[in-house]
């Protein structure tokens, strides 16, 4: 996934006056490694110089540090590109460690069997850290499910996602139900993410551009994959 933003052309805040940078500066490299995490957040919520990977026009995956509880809620310190240099650790290692750390977060998994043989999974975080970013490590987040053709995924809130492994062309029938379920999960959430349907494959999420009528405008890559599947 491409990095979001262009570091060269963005202004840098004065870090001695910038709260998040000051907080990050107090964390040593030994402390920061186990506290690295990933968060799915709206693009509009990002600062000017984020360490982020764009999911689509609405959402990004951001690299941050678990700063513990504050006021009863877990605080996430978003890492700016310019502040990452302080630990003398490559950016690739920071991202890899953050992905690895997600494996230690507790998850609640539920599954529902459809009449055509498909399985709908719902997953939410049950610990301090939100669970939506787990969709980027979907095979593991579903408990070791193999996904040779990927899966249909929704990200209704920052703590939950839904996924239907793609088994045949009839798996697309799950889209309408997944949209309705996502809207239900968003009902009591003060800051819902999106009702979009994504295709997960090999650690990436691709927006299928599904309209309210259920029609989609997928990429050629997705169409080629679906053309090679059995009908049912």
C-alpha angles and dihedrals in degrees: 000000000000121000112255115241133004112269095200095061101040126096118247118223119233097265095203087063099033112098101210093045091049090051092049091048089061092059117086124219089253091054097042099056097069091040098055113117141166127236132190109223139162113270090234090063094060124106125233098274110028130165093231143140117214118236096182138320091296107036140046135184109232132197113230146153125250102238095184130239122335121172090352093304132096111253119218118203108205112218115230117213093242093050094054092074092073093077096051089225123131117253090236090059092048091053093044093050091049091053091047092050091057088069089071095057116101117243136194112219127191128174134197125196119225123211092247093058098263122129125218115208125198118194132182135170117254098185133066096288124073115251107216094093088063086078087077089064093040102156090058095038090057091053101264101319115165114233109187091162097030126236144267109252138187127193104200097160137008090256102045145046137177125216137184115190110229109243104155140348088277088066087083087073087077092068098084093047092047091052091051092046091049091054090051091052090050094052098093098026114109093208111028118187112213146316092217122127117232135192112227119203132151096350096313135106120212122189110235092201095231114184128214088265091059094251116132139204101207129177123265087250091060093045091051090052093050093047089061095053128096117255094245 
